[in-house]
């Protein structure tokens, strides 16, 4: 055998290995192409199914909304009845077993806030749930369920509840209207936390016994604190830091991450959109203050105004925390403000809304010319003359 033939024989295995590698690479490429095609097809199928599911859900939501509008008066009556009975039962519980009020609040929050998210998602109002009140209520829920004896967390939550949330009832004119489920939930989200921490602070038998131990004239340390610097730290400084953290997160989500989504759909509402819309329409002091830096900087001015409001209301929680009489007076002020606003809504706003709804219904109804029914042979009386006389008499 020649050297050339020997070299050919030696190179044959290498060619075979190379060919196998080429074939495998081709198979890998084909497999990738096939998987990519399948992935594209699966994605298209899933997107179509998602669109169909969304259409079905939107149709069902529209159907439920229309049915609710048809039975609006009945639903309002039921809501009014349950609201009044619930308010009376809560007042009884507040006097009979104040230590159970925190559990009632937790049950309310975990039951009604998810329902509100569903309703707001349908109405394109779901960005309201990023507001500070829900952020603070999440703090309250964690503290009451997992850290009920943590003094520092209690003071932070007290500051939130009797600071920005409580004053929002008065400043933003929250209305206690028992016939409106949405308004009841809005009021309770801002009002209930203050009542909860009022009962823990002054009426809860456990904390009351700790403040007034038997056989001792002096008060114990929890939840009463003598050191003013400690009070200002945990009732003002730390809550202000927590508020700043929320403000940064809110700005990041709404103004950065979801900015394009909000620009594409002007019907999606946020707190700033709603407040600026109402303020511009009324041309009130808030609209003029937010325009001090120009129209382009209104969101920044809105953040600054909200920060000033938060600083002022957090500072007022320190004297409220120390004075039982001031705290009771503040509870009465909040409740009276919401009831007053509810009366104003029922007597001034609701009649206008009813008139507008009736006008819209009339505008949407098609105009059909009146037609007299044509009598049949069975309906026609035996004496046509009598029939004509009766019609003339009518």
C-alpha positions in Angstrom: 0.0 0.0 0.0 1.4 3.4 -1.0 1.9 6.3 1.4 -1.0 8.2 -0.4 -3.4 5.4 0.2 -2.3 5.2 3.8 -2.8 8.9 4.4 -6.3 8.6 2.8 -7.2 5.8 5.1 -5.9 7.7 8.1 -8.0 10.8 7.1 -11.2 8.9 6.6 -12.1 8.7 10.4 -11.6 12.4 10.7 -13.9 13.1 7.8 -16.5 10.9 9.3 -16.3 12.7 12.7 -16.4 16.0 10.9 -19.5 15.0 8.9 -21.2 13.8 12.1 -20.5 17.2 13.8 -21.9 18.9 10.7 -25.0 16.8 10.7 -25.5 17.3 14.4 -25.1 21.1 14.0 -27.6 21.0 11.2 -30.0 19.1 13.5 -29.4 21.6 16.3 -30.2 24.5 13.9 -33.3 22.7 12.6 -34.4 22.0 16.2 -33.9 25.6 17.2 -35.9 26.8 14.2 -38.6 24.3 15.0 -38.7 25.4 18.6 -38.7 29.1 17.7 -41.6 28.5 15.3 -43.5 26.6 18.0 -42.7 29.3 20.5 -44.0 31.9 18.1 -47.2 29.9 17.4 -47.7 29.3 21.1 -47.2 33.0 21.8 -49.8 33.8 19.2 -52.2 31.3 20.5 -51.8 32.5 24.1 -52.1 36.2 23.0 -55.3 35.3 21.1 -56.7 33.4 24.1 -55.7 36.3 26.4 -57.5 38.8 24.1 -60.6 36.5 24.0 -60.6 36.1 27.7 -60.2 39.8 28.2 -63.1 40.4 25.8 -65.3 37.9 27.7 -64.4 39.4 31.0 -65.1 42.9 29.8 -68.4 41.8 28.4 -69.4 40.2 31.6 -68.2 43.3 33.6 -70.3 45.5 31.3 -73.3 43.1 31.8 -72.9 43.2 35.6 -72.5 47.0 35.5 -75.7 47.4 33.4 -77.6 45.1 35.7 -76.3 47.1 38.7 -77.5 50.3 37.0 -80.9 48.8 36.4 -81.2 47.9 40.1 -79.3 50.9 41.4 -82.0 52.1 43.7 -82.5 48.7 45.3 -78.8 48.3 45.8 -78.5 51.7 47.3 -81.3 50.9 49.8 -79.6 47.6 50.8 -76.3 49.4 51.2 -77.9 52.1 53.3 -79.6 49.5 55.5 -76.4 47.5 56.0 -74.3 50.7 56.5 -76.6 52.0 59.3 -76.8 48.6 61.0 -73.0 48.2 60.7 -72.4 51.6 62.2 -74.7 50.9 65.1 -73.0 47.6 65.7 -69.6 49.1 65.6 -70.6 51.8 68.1 -71.8 49.1 70.5 -68.6 47.1 70.0 -66.5 50.2 70.6 -68.1 50.7 74.1 -68.5 47.0 75.1 -65.3 45.4 73.8 -62.8 48.1 72.6 -60.0 45.5 72.6 -61.7 43.7 69.7 -61.9 46.8 67.4 -58.4 46.1 65.8 -59.7 42.7 64.7 -62.8 44.2 63.2 -60.5 46.6 61.3 -58.3 43.8 60.0 -61.4 41.9 58.8 -62.7 44.9 57.1 -59.4 45.7 55.3 -58.7 42.1 54.0 -62.4 41.8 52.9 -63.2 45.1 51.2 -59.9 46.3 49.7 -59.6 43.4 47.3 -63.2 44.0 46.2 -62.3 47.7 45.7 -59.3 46.7 43.6 -61.6 44.6 41.3 -64.0 47.5 40.9 -61.3 50.1 40.4 -59.6 47.9 37.9 -62.7 47.8 35.8 -63.2 51.6 36.1 -59.5 52.2 35.3 -59.0 53.7 38.8 -56.6 51.1 40.1 -53.7 53.5 40.4 -55.6 55.0 43.4 -54.5 51.9 45.3 -50.9 53.2 45.2 -51.9 56.2 47.3 -50.4 56.8 50.7 -53.6 55.7 52.6 -53.2 52.1 51.3 -49.5 52.1 52.0 -50.2 53.2 55.6 -53.0 50.7 56.0 -50.6 48.0 55.0 -48.4 49.1 57.8 -51.3 49.0 60.2 -52.3 45.5 59.2 -48.7 44.1 59.6 -48.4 45.8 63.0 -51.7 44.6 64.4 -51.4 41.0 63.2 -47.7 40.3 63.7 -46.2 43.0 66.0 -49.1 44.1 68.3 -46.7 44.8 71.2 -44.0 46.7 69.3 -43.9 50.1 70.9 -42.0 51.9 68.1 -44.0 50.5 65.3 -47.2 51.4 67.2 -46.1 55.0 67.4 -45.2 55.1 63.7 -48.7 53.7 62.9 -50.3 56.1 65.3 -48.6 59.0 63.6 -49.9 57.8 60.1 -53.4 57.2 61.4 -53.9 60.5 63.2 -51.7 62.5 60.9 -52.1 62.5 57.1 -55.0 59.9 57.0 -57.1 61.6 59.6 -56.7 65.1 58.1 -57.4 63.8 54.6 -61.0 63.2 55.8 -61.3 66.9 56.4 -59.2 68.4 53.7 -60.4 66.2 50.8 -64.0 66.3 52.1 -64.7 62.6 52.5 -68.4 62.0 52.8 -70.1 59.4 55.0 -73.0 58.4 52.8 -74.6 55.1 53.9 -76.2 54.5 50.5 -72.8 54.5 48.6 -70.6 51.5 49.1 -67.6 53.3 47.6 -67.9 56.3 49.9 -68.3 54.1 53.0 -65.1 52.3 52.2 -63.3 55.5 51.4 -64.3 57.0 54.8 -63.5 53.8 56.8 -60.0 53.5 55.2 -59.2 56.9 56.7 -61.3 56.9 59.8 -61.0 53.4 61.2 -57.2 53.4 61.8 -57.5 56.4 64.0 -60.2 54.8 66.1 -58.2 51.6 66.3 -55.1 53.3 67.7 -57.3 55.5 69.9 -58.7 52.4 71.6 -55.2 50.9 71.9 -53.8 54.1 73.3 -56.6 54.8 75.9 -59.4 52.2 76.1 -57.8 48.8 75.7 -57.9 47.1 79.1 -54.4 45.6 78.7 -52.7 48.9 77.8 -54.8 50.8 80.2 -53.7 48.5 83.0 -50.1 49.0 82.0 -50.5 52.8 82.1 -52.2 52.6 85.6 -50.7 49.7 87.5 -52.5 48.9 90.7 -50.9 50.3 93.8 -48.8 52.8 91.9 -49.6 56.4 91.1 -47.0 56.7 88.3 -47.7 55.5 84.8 -45.7 52.7 83.2 -43.7 53.3 80.1 -45.8 51.7 77.4 -47.5 53.2 75.5 -46.9 56.4 77.5 -43.5 58.0 77.0 -42.1 60.8 79.1 -39.1 61.6 76.9 -40.1 64.2 74.3 -37.1 63.6 72.0 -38.2 59.9 71.9 -41.7 61.0 71.0 -40.6 63.3 68.2 -38.3 60.6 66.8 -41.0 57.9 66.5 -44.0 60.1 66.0 -42.4 62.6 63.5 -38.9 61.8 62.1 -39.3 58.0 61.4 -42.8 58.4 59.9 -41.5 61.2 57.7 -38.8 59.0 56.5 -41.3 56.2 55.7 -43.5 58.7 53.9 -40.5 59.9 51.8 -39.8 56.3 50.8 -43.4 55.9 49.7 -43.3 59.1 47.7 -40.1 58.0 45.9 -41.7 54.6 45.1 -44.9 56.3 43.9 -43.0 58.7 41.6 -40.9 55.8 40.2 -44.0 53.6 39.4 -46.4 56.3 38.1 -44.1 58.8 36.5 -41.3 56.5 35.2 -42.3 52.9 34.9 -46.0 53.4 33.9 -45.6 56.8 32.3 -46.2 55.6 28.7 -49.2 53.6 29.8 -50.8 56.6 31.4 -50.0 58.8 28.4 -51.6 56.3 26.0 -54.9 56.1 27.9 -56.1 59.4 29.4 -59.1 57.5 31.0 -56.8 55.8 33.5 -57.0 58.0 36.6 -54.4 58.7 39.3 -54.8 61.0 42.3 -52.9 63.8 40.6 -55.1 63.6 37.5 -58.3 63.6 39.5 -57.3 66.4 41.9 -55.9 68.6 39.1 -59.0 68.0 37.0 -61.3 69.1 39.9 -59.1 72.0 41.0 -58.8 73.3 37.4 -62.6 73.1 37.0 -63.2 74.9 40.3 -60.2 77.2 39.8 -59.6 77.0 43.6 -56.6 77.8 45.7 -55.0 74.4 45.1 -55.0 74.9 41.4 -53.4 78.4 41.8 -50.8 77.1 44.3 -49.8 74.2 42.0 -49.2 76.6 39.2 -46.7 78.8 41.0 -43.8 77.1 39.2 -45.6 77.0 35.9 -47.9 74.5 34.2 -45.0 72.1 33.3 -44.0 71.8 36.9 -47.5 71.2 38.4 -46.7 67.5 39.4 -43.6 68.7 41.3 -45.5 71.4 43.0 -48.2 68.9 43.9 -45.6 66.7 45.5 -44.2 69.6 47.5 -47.7 70.6 48.7 -48.4 67.1 49.7 -45.1 66.9 51.6 -45.9 70.2 53.4 -49.3 68.8 54.3 -47.7 65.6 55.6 -45.1 67.4 57.7 -47.7 69.6 59.3 -50.1 66.8 60.1 -47.4 64.5 61.5 -46.2 67.3 63.8 -49.7 67.6 65.3 -49.8 63.9 66.3 -47.3 64.6 69.2 -49.7 66.7 71.3 -52.6 64.4 70.3 -50.6 61.4 71.6 -50.0 63.1 74.9 -53.5 64.4 75.6 -56.6 62.2 76.1 -59.0 65.2 75.9 -57.4 66.5 72.7 -57.5 63.0 71.2 -61.2 62.6 72.0 -62.0 66.0 70.5 -60.1 65.1 67.4 -62.1 61.9 67.0 -65.4 63.9 67.3 -64.1 66.4 64.7 -63.3 63.7 62.2 -66.7 62.0 62.6 -68.6 65.3 62.5 -66.7 66.4 59.3 -67.5 63.2 57.4 -71.2 63.3 58.5 -71.5 67.0 57.5 -69.9 66.3 54.1 -72.2 63.3 53.7 -75.2 65.6 54.3 -73.9 68.1 51.8 -73.5 65.4 49.2 -77.0 64.0 49.8 -78.7 67.5 49.6 -76.6 69.3 47.0 -74.6 66.9 44.9 -76.8 63.8 44.6 -79.9 65.7 43.2 -77.8 67.1 40.4 -76.4 63.6 39.6 -79.9 62.2 39.4 -81.0 64.9 37.0 -78.0 64.3 34.8 -78.6 60.6 34.8 -82.2 61.1 33.8 -81.2 63.4 31.0 -78.7 60.9 29.7 -81.3 58.2 29.7 -83.7 60.4 27.7 -81.0 61.3 25.2 -80.0 57.6 24.7 -83.6 56.5 24.1 -84.7 56.5 20.4 -87.6 58.7 19.5 -90.5 56.4 18.4 -93.6 58.0 16.9 -96.8 57.1 18.8 -98.9 54.6 16.9 -102.5 53.7 17.8 -103.1 50.0 18.1 -105.0 48.5 15.2 -108.1 46.5 16.5 -108.6 43.0 15.3 -111.8 41.3 14.6 -111.9 39.7 18.0 -111.3 43.0 19.8 -113.8 45.0 17.7 -117.2 45.5 19.4 -120.4 44.4 17.8 -121.7 47.9 17.4 -119.2 50.2 15.6 -121.3 53.2 16.3 -121.0 52.6 20.1 -117.3 52.2 19.7 -116.9 55.5 17.9 -119.0 57.2 20.5 -116.8 55.8 23.3 -113.7 57.0 21.5 -115.1 60.5 21.1 -116.1 60.6 24.7 -112.5 59.7 25.6 
